[in-house]
């Protein structure tokens, strides 16, 4: 295959795969196959590395273009760093192609791809944007497998189908015959996921009875910019009244504000206008308030916190962000990563906390909180669920990304956290999109981006955990173990053949 054809295949594959994150998510079940074809048809290591890097540059530029709304200068180095992951895939594929068993090649390529996706969701440098599974948020039956495997299981199924499509082409190109065994495997996986998902949805609807404890929430979408939020008197946070004598609907239990709506404690002088309104409203309408705040201690440790207030406006629960966004909220390991200070745009270093502090809502259950970026990391929501959280809340502020699709992508992460953990997720955003998601991944409420309003929805507490919440990433462990054993069998057979 000529070089220019392989380059075209890589560019086409990366562009269509990136497009699937915005529309027509089904394309991702086949689009990556063209990238694998280009890798397979290459022969030299450097060529495969180059194709992997090219795929990464185009793909991640398409998936993260919205970052330019925040800062253009850092977008290019971020895309280049992320492009090293597909380049690593090209490197691994060079050695995988030396194996004679096609199915072992498929299994190893799948394992390498999933290892890369798994690694991108771990460590303090985690950046999960671009995982294939997130293209499927609109196909509710397909999402149900994540109750067992997490988001990685759906990604693995999609990569497997792409590999099977590519190997069908390889077999045809070699023998000029259409080999159906790879297509049969791909179709079996896709149809099996759809059927199993449909069955589990019906079972959930039948078993999910009225025994759960309900909560009527009001999501206040303030739609304010950063400079307005931290002004001397944050009265811009106060919403329009629901009626002449009430600020919120009569059946409301909890009022939710987004991430960092207040700078400092509620008692500070600069917050007095909002504080007086909130205390008066909470007492008069018998409401709990859940607020995102920046709070600091006497040692000047700054925390990105979520605080629950009672109707008497006493603090009854608080969670401090565990995973601030590196280089945007704090400079990680400055003594080691000092050479990356040019990437640091944090105006204030947020201190990472270490405790997964659940917040108890009286007579209802425990709340697990994700603040902004944390909802993109499956391990945080799962840990909260494992520790006894009965519902998940996400408080976020994407005002810095203005009218880009980043806010909607953030909601997609919450869709997967809801299904993975079989729990309701309340997603409160300053600028939008604010949303409420059911344990099936159905978006029950979604606000308009850039609007100022209050949105109402009923959610439920539930202690019934999913398989994934209980066992974690066992699927990934099994995949890696099976790949290792398959490779060991291949090497053993090769040694025996040489002896004979």
Buried (B, 14 or more C-beta within 10 A) or exposed (E): EEEEEBBEBBBBBBBBBBBBBBEEBBBBBBBBBBBBBBBBBBEEEEBBBBBBBBBBBBBBBBBBBBBBBBEEEBBEEBBBBBBBBBBBBBBBBBEBBEBEBBEBBBBBBBBBBBBBBBEBBEEEEBBBBBBBBBBBBBBBBBBBBBBBBBBBBBBBBBBBBBBBBBBBBBBEEEEEEEBEEBBEBBEEBBEEBBEBBBEBBEEBEEEBEEEBBEBBBBBBBBBBBEEEBBEEEBEBBBBEEBEEEEBBEEEBBBBBBBBBBBBBBBEEEBBBBBBEBBBEBBEEBEBBBBBBBBBBEEEEEBBBBBBBBBBEBEEBBBBBBBBBBBBBBBBBEEEEBEEBEEBBBBEEBBBBBEEBBBBBBEEBBBBBBBBBBBBBBBBBBBBBBBEBBBBBBBBBBBBBBBEBBBBBBBBBBBBBBBBBBBBBBBBBBBBBBBBBBBBBBBBEBBBEBBEBBBBBBBBBBBBEBBBBBEBBBBBBEEBBEEBEEBBEEBEEEEEEEEEE
